[in-house]
Structures are given as structure tokens and as C-alpha cells.
């Protein structure tokens, strides 16, 4: 009986992790390996497959749409990081203050956009950014004496439209992350700082920000991944092809190559390139944050 118990205890951990391992192998690892293989092929349908070697990668390096999409993604990721790290941190700091009236209500208001479908939100903002005079944003700027703007058809304003919906949608999520980190900071640290004469800004700068570094690194990592994989908002705004690639993203380009042009091999090549770029960016980000950690 004891031998059976010992044997079960040694097998049980593997049984518990087996569903995850199986799902990872079937739905993640196998598709990824298959995509890498297909990136060296020309795939037309399910049966017509030809090995083309590095032809798809040569096409990638000569594809102007790829560089336009990469530039859009880099700008989008930069601005979302620049806004969606300090702003949610500040909002969470305010929401964590004792005695704040209607604290639960404001937390709910900030989190409601997260529960909204990205497609529905995209459609609402698409009409809000209408080039007509009756568009919400054109109506606002008309009070400043500014003529109506064709928001979604020029590079600068199109990126602004993407950033606005990103901030509206993900501010609440990042606020929750920072709020959870703030609640793990001992109030005694703030009390000690107050006794030493520190003001609110000094407590935020020298206590809150350093102790929130693990949460900040996590939010930075998921923000990079979300920026490079952004698709829904761009597709709802412009579909598979935006004018002059003002809103084309890497994932939009993958979708277009596969389902509009029917070039599944080149679509896989774009997917492999996206994976490599995200890995490189995250390695750089990890190294940089590691340097800051060593300096601290």
C-alpha cells in the first residue's frame, strides 16, 4: 500500500500538468513549427505546396508594406508605453489613497472599457473620428476654430486615433496591476517618510516608483507584446488595407497575405519575422531593466 502511495505521489504532478503540456504542444508548438516550415514554401490551398527556399524571406526584405507596418507598430508601441505606464500608475496611486470618496465607483468606471468588445469599441471610435463635421472629434475642434480633419486618412492623425482607443481601453487594466502592487507596499514606509518631512511627491518618487518596479516590468512586457500584436482596432478602422498604409500593422499584413492574397507561405514568413522581432525587443528590454536593477 505504501509503495502504491509513493508511486501515485510521483505520478500525480505529471497528471496535473499534462493538460497544459498537451494543449501547448497541440495548439502552440506544433502550429509554430508548421508555420516555420511553411515560411519556406509557396502554399496555394491545402494540396498545392511547393518548396521555394528563401524566396519568401527575400520578398519580405523587399516589401515596402512590411517596413511601413513595422514603423507603424514601433510608433504605436512607443506611444502606448509612454502613456500607459505612468498614467495608470498615477491613477492607481490616487485610487489607493485613504479617504478618497466613491473609490469603488471610480475604479469600476476606469475598468468598464476593458469589458467592452474591442470590435464594438473600434466601431464607436471609427464614427467618432469621422471626417464629417458631425464627427465627435471634429465637433470638439470646431469650437477652437479648427476645420474638420480627415482623421483616419493621414499618418499622424491615424496614429492618434489608434493611441486614443488604446488608452481608453487599457488604462483600467494597467491601473489594476499597479493598484495590486500598491496594496503590497507597507503603509509604515509612508508614515516613516512623513515623519522625516517628505511631501507627497517625494513619497511617490522615492517609495512608490521603486517598489513598483516588478509590476512596471510586467506591464512593460505585456505592453510590448500587445503593441506588436495589435490587430482588431486597425482592422475595424480600415479593414485589411489602410490608405497609404497609415494604419497597417504586422498582424494586419499577415491577415492580408493569407486571406486576401491567398499567399499562406508568405503569411507564415511574416509571422516568423514578427516572432523574431518581439523576442529581440523583449531581450533588449530585459537587459536594459536588468542594468537598472544592478544600478539600484
WOJO-V6183 format. One record per pair of residues at least 24 apart in sequence whose ideal C-beta (glycine too) atoms are under 6 Angstrom apart, sorted by sequence separation. I is the first residue (numbers start at 1). J is the second residue. D is the distance in Angstrom with one decimal. If there is no record, write none. Layout:
# WOJO-V6183
I	J	D
I	J	D
This chain:
# WOJO-V6183
250	274	4.9
185	211	5.2
181	212	4.9
129	161	4.9
181	215	3.8
178	215	5.8
177	215	5.5
125	165	4.8
177	219	5.5
174	219	5.4
121	169	6.0
228	278	5.2
113	168	5.5
113	169	4.9
224	281	5.8
114	172	4.9
113	172	5.9
114	173	5.2
111	172	3.9
110	172	4.1
110	175	5.5
165	233	5.3
162	233	6.0
217	289	5.3
88	171	5.6
92	175	4.8
75	159	5.8
79	163	5.0
83	167	5.6
91	175	5.0
152	237	5.8
76	162	5.7
80	166	5.1
84	170	5.7
88	174	3.6
92	178	3.7
96	182	4.5
88	175	4.3
92	179	4.3
158	246	4.0
89	178	4.8
158	247	4.9
84	174	5.4
88	178	5.6
92	182	5.8
153	243	5.2
155	246	4.9
122	233	4.9
126	237	5.6
123	236	5.9
118	232	4.2
122	236	3.1
119	236	5.8
85	219	5.9
81	223	5.2
80	223	5.9
80	227	5.5
77	227	3.0
76	227	5.4
73	228	5.5
73	249	5.4
68	245	3.9
72	249	5.9
73	250	5.5
69	248	4.6
68	248	5.9
69	249	5.6
69	250	5.0
69	253	4.8
56	265	5.5
60	269	5.5
56	266	5.0
57	269	6.0
56	269	4.0
43	264	4.0
43	265	4.6
42	265	4.8
41	265	4.7
38	265	5.5
39	268	4.2
38	268	4.1
39	269	4.2
35	268	4.3
39	272	5.0
35	271	5.4
36	272	5.8
